[in-house]
Amino acid sequence: MGSEAAPQARIGTIVWQDLTVPNAESVRRFYESVIGWESRPEPMGGYEDYYMQVPETGDSITGICHARGVNADVPPVWLVYFAVADVRQSAARCRELGGEILVEPRAMGDSLFCVLRDPAGAICALYGPGEASHAAPS
């Protein structure tokens, strides 16, 4: 999920966060009850993930996703997405510095993202412009 994140976000800022779990339906209901969020379903082709929203404004502030389809290999953690200039370059630099790429760079709408584990074991995602954004001007 995270497709609502701003593709032109400032480098280094948190642009989205979500949680990927085996049963998004029950976890969605848990957070609605505990925090007071409302949810909006997002069709995923045979099932629904959820945008969690602030009741007063309807602003989507996070996602709760099923660990299937494109999210099958995403770990069950609250995952923050940091804006970077080039996801592939940042992923390569992560490896060089002793980190591990858990989810290889891949498309999310018109953008790219990947999931990494830093040398201390913390997990986060990188988010940035898609392949077309890096193409040379014609």
C-alpha positions as CSV (number, residue, x, y, z in Angstrom):
1,M,0.0,0.0,0.0
2,G,1.3,3.5,0.6
3,S,0.2,4.7,-2.8
4,E,-1.2,7.8,-1.2
5,A,2.3,8.9,-0.3
6,A,3.5,12.1,-2.0
7,P,6.0,11.2,-4.8
8,Q,7.6,14.6,-4.5
9,A,8.3,14.3,-0.8
10,R,11.4,16.0,0.7
11,I,14.3,13.5,0.8
12,G,14.7,12.0,4.2
13,T,11.2,12.6,5.4
14,I,8.7,9.9,6.5
15,V,6.1,9.8,3.7
16,W,4.0,6.8,4.8
17,Q,3.7,4.0,7.3
18,D,1.8,0.8,7.2
19,L,1.4,-2.6,8.9
20,T,1.4,-5.9,6.9
21,V,-0.1,-8.8,8.8
22,P,-1.6,-12.2,8.0
23,N,-5.2,-11.0,8.9
24,A,-5.6,-7.3,8.1
25,E,-9.4,-7.5,8.8
26,S,-9.0,-8.4,12.5
27,V,-6.0,-6.1,13.0
28,R,-8.0,-3.3,11.4
29,R,-10.8,-3.8,13.8
30,F,-8.3,-3.9,16.7
31,Y,-6.9,-0.5,15.8
32,E,-10.3,1.0,15.2
33,S,-11.3,0.0,18.7
34,V,-8.0,0.9,20.4
35,I,-7.1,4.1,18.6
36,G,-10.4,5.3,17.2
37,W,-9.4,5.2,13.6
38,E,-12.0,4.6,10.8
39,S,-11.1,2.6,7.7
40,R,-11.5,2.7,4.0
41,P,-11.1,-0.5,2.1
42,E,-8.7,-0.7,-0.8
43,P,-9.5,-3.4,-3.4
44,M,-6.5,-5.6,-4.0
45,G,-7.9,-8.1,-6.5
46,G,-9.8,-10.7,-4.5
47,Y,-9.3,-9.1,-1.1
48,E,-9.1,-5.7,0.6
49,D,-6.4,-3.9,2.4
50,Y,-7.3,-0.8,4.5
51,Y,-6.4,2.9,4.7
52,M,-6.8,3.9,8.3
53,Q,-8.3,7.4,8.6
54,V,-8.6,10.2,11.2
55,P,-12.4,10.3,12.0
56,E,-12.7,14.1,12.1
57,T,-11.0,14.8,8.8
58,G,-11.1,11.5,6.8
59,D,-7.3,11.9,6.2
60,S,-5.6,8.6,5.5
61,I,-2.7,8.3,7.8
62,T,-1.6,4.6,7.6
63,G,-2.4,1.4,5.9
64,I,-3.1,-2.1,7.3
65,C,-2.4,-4.7,4.7
66,H,-2.7,-8.4,4.2
67,A,0.6,-10.3,3.9
68,R,-0.2,-11.7,0.5
69,G,0.2,-10.7,-3.2
70,V,2.8,-8.0,-3.5
71,N,3.1,-7.8,0.3
72,A,3.7,-11.5,0.9
73,D,7.3,-11.0,1.9
74,V,6.9,-7.8,3.9
75,P,7.5,-8.4,7.7
76,P,4.8,-7.8,10.3
77,V,6.1,-4.6,11.7
78,W,4.9,-1.0,11.6
79,L,6.9,0.0,8.5
80,V,7.9,3.6,7.9
81,Y,8.7,4.7,4.4
82,F,11.6,7.3,4.0
83,A,11.8,9.4,0.9
84,V,15.0,8.9,-1.1
85,A,16.2,10.3,-4.4
86,D,16.9,6.9,-6.0
87,V,15.6,3.7,-4.4
88,R,18.0,1.4,-6.3
89,Q,21.0,3.4,-5.5
90,S,20.0,3.7,-1.8
91,A,19.4,-0.1,-1.7
92,A,22.9,-0.8,-3.1
93,R,24.4,1.6,-0.6
94,C,22.5,-0.2,2.2
95,R,24.2,-3.5,1.2
96,E,27.6,-1.9,1.0
97,L,27.2,-0.6,4.6
98,G,26.2,-3.9,6.1
99,G,22.4,-3.7,5.7
100,E,20.2,-6.3,4.1
101,I,17.4,-5.8,1.5
102,L,14.3,-7.8,2.6
103,V,12.1,-6.7,-0.4
104,E,14.0,-5.8,-3.5
105,P,13.2,-2.5,-5.2
106,R,9.9,-2.7,-7.0
107,A,7.1,-0.6,-8.4
108,M,4.3,0.9,-6.3
109,G,2.2,2.9,-8.7
110,D,4.5,5.3,-10.4
111,S,7.1,5.1,-7.7
112,L,9.6,2.5,-6.3
113,F,10.0,1.1,-2.9
114,C,12.1,-1.5,-1.1
115,V,12.3,-2.8,2.5
116,L,15.6,-3.0,4.3
117,R,17.1,-4.2,7.6
118,D,19.9,-1.9,8.9
119,P,23.0,-3.3,10.6
120,A,21.3,-3.0,14.0
121,G,18.3,-5.1,12.8
122,A,15.8,-2.3,12.5
123,I,13.4,-2.5,9.5
124,C,12.2,0.4,7.3
125,A,11.2,1.1,3.7
126,L,12.7,3.4,1.1
127,Y,10.3,5.2,-1.3
128,G,11.2,7.3,-4.3
129,P,10.6,8.2,-8.0
130,G,9.9,5.3,-10.4
131,E,11.9,4.3,-13.4
132,A,10.3,6.8,-15.7
133,S,11.3,9.6,-13.4
134,H,15.0,8.7,-13.9
135,A,14.8,8.4,-17.6
136,A,16.9,10.9,-19.6
137,P,14.9,13.7,-21.1
138,S,14.1,13.2,-24.8
